[in-house]
């Protein structure tokens, strides 16, 4: 199930924007592909990033994957709970398993991201 109120990247990140702040995580599809997540390296708060820049790493029992920011901006918060409970990403990828929050510097970049329908097509058609 792909939540309809989010925007997506082809690299399997999602973003939910409220009041100019985007909450970013990886999709349910991504966490299923990775398997049990055992470690997360989060970005530094205050870091300025550009769209699709590698900002975090998620490690599972199978592999390590780079996480890219869907938009440009400044990292304003990270999900500290993941340091002790990285499995939250497996349990609740669209809720408690969020990775970081970003203050958007170019809100127009959201228009370049995939809609839920487009993302669903991407993962079902491969």
Buried (B, 14 or more C-beta within 10 A) or exposed (E): EBBEEBBBBEBBBBBBBEEEBBBBBBBBBBBEBBEEBBEBBBBEEEBEBEBBEEBBBBBBEEEEBEBBBBBBBBBBBBBEEBEEBBBBBBEBBBEBBBBBBBBBBEEEBBEEBBEBEEBBEBBEEE
